[in-house]
Amino acid sequence: MRWVIALSGAAWILIGAVVVDLWGPKPPTSPARIEAVGAKGDAELGRCRRLGEAAKDDATCRMAWASARAHFFDGCVDGGRP
């Protein structure tokens, strides 16, 4: 009778090990590296990023941001549908 209890205990431990192996925490993976394609306004957006808070008053930065939004939203600067 003891061997049945020992066998069932070992079976539960084995089942638990399999479940933890399949569904347990995974080692952290590094995020996929995203490389931007060299767009025309990247240099200007970088300059605006370096300006910080002063960039909001810079007309060139506002134009670069508008161009980036238009490119991102495929011509719809206001966020509407084309």
C-alpha distance (Angstrom), angle and dihedral (degrees) to the residues before:
residue distance angle dihedral
M1 . . .
R2 3.80 . .
W3 3.78 91.3 .
V4 3.85 89.7 58.0
I5 3.80 90.8 53.7
A6 3.81 91.3 45.9
L7 3.80 91.5 47.7
S8 3.80 93.3 49.3
G9 3.82 90.5 47.4
A10 3.80 90.6 51.5
A11 3.81 90.1 47.8
W12 3.83 91.3 52.9
I13 3.79 91.0 48.4
L14 3.81 90.1 50.4
I15 3.81 91.7 48.2
G16 3.80 90.3 49.0
A17 3.81 91.4 50.1
V18 3.81 91.2 51.0
V19 3.81 92.4 48.4
V20 3.80 92.2 49.0
D21 3.79 90.7 47.4
L22 3.80 93.0 50.7
W23 3.81 100.9 37.0
G24 3.78 103.9 19.3
P25 3.78 128.1 106.3
K26 3.76 115.4 -55.4
P27 3.79 124.0 -142.2
P28 3.79 111.5 -97.8
T29 3.76 114.5 -94.9
S30 3.75 124.5 -151.8
P31 3.80 113.1 -110.1
A32 3.75 117.5 -105.7
R33 3.74 111.5 -91.3
I34 3.76 112.7 -114.7
E35 3.75 115.1 -154.5
A36 3.75 116.8 -164.7
V37 3.72 119.1 -136.3
G38 3.79 109.0 -120.1
A39 3.77 101.6 -97.9
K40 3.77 122.0 -169.8
G41 3.81 95.5 -110.3
D42 3.81 99.0 42.9
A43 3.80 92.9 101.3
E44 3.78 91.4 49.5
L45 3.80 92.7 47.8
G46 3.79 88.9 50.1
R47 3.80 90.3 52.8
C48 3.80 89.7 50.3
R49 3.80 90.3 49.3
R50 3.79 90.1 54.0
L51 3.81 91.3 49.1
G52 3.79 90.5 61.8
E53 3.80 116.3 -175.3
A54 3.82 92.3 0.6
A55 3.82 89.9 65.6
K56 3.80 92.3 76.7
D57 3.82 89.6 69.3
D58 3.82 94.5 45.4
A59 3.82 112.9 100.4
T60 3.80 92.2 -156.0
C61 3.80 90.9 55.3
R62 3.79 91.5 49.0
M63 3.81 89.7 52.4
A64 3.82 91.6 47.5
W65 3.80 91.2 50.2
A66 3.81 91.3 48.3
S67 3.79 89.9 50.4
A68 3.81 91.4 48.8
R69 3.80 91.3 49.4
A70 3.80 91.1 48.5
H71 3.79 90.3 50.1
F72 3.81 92.1 47.4
F73 3.79 95.6 46.4
D74 3.82 92.8 40.6
G75 3.78 96.4 -113.5
C76 3.80 99.0 -33.1
V77 3.79 106.8 111.4
D78 3.82 93.5 171.2
G79 3.84 93.7 55.9
G80 3.82 94.3 -111.0
R81 3.76 126.2 125.6
P82 3.80 119.7 -89.2
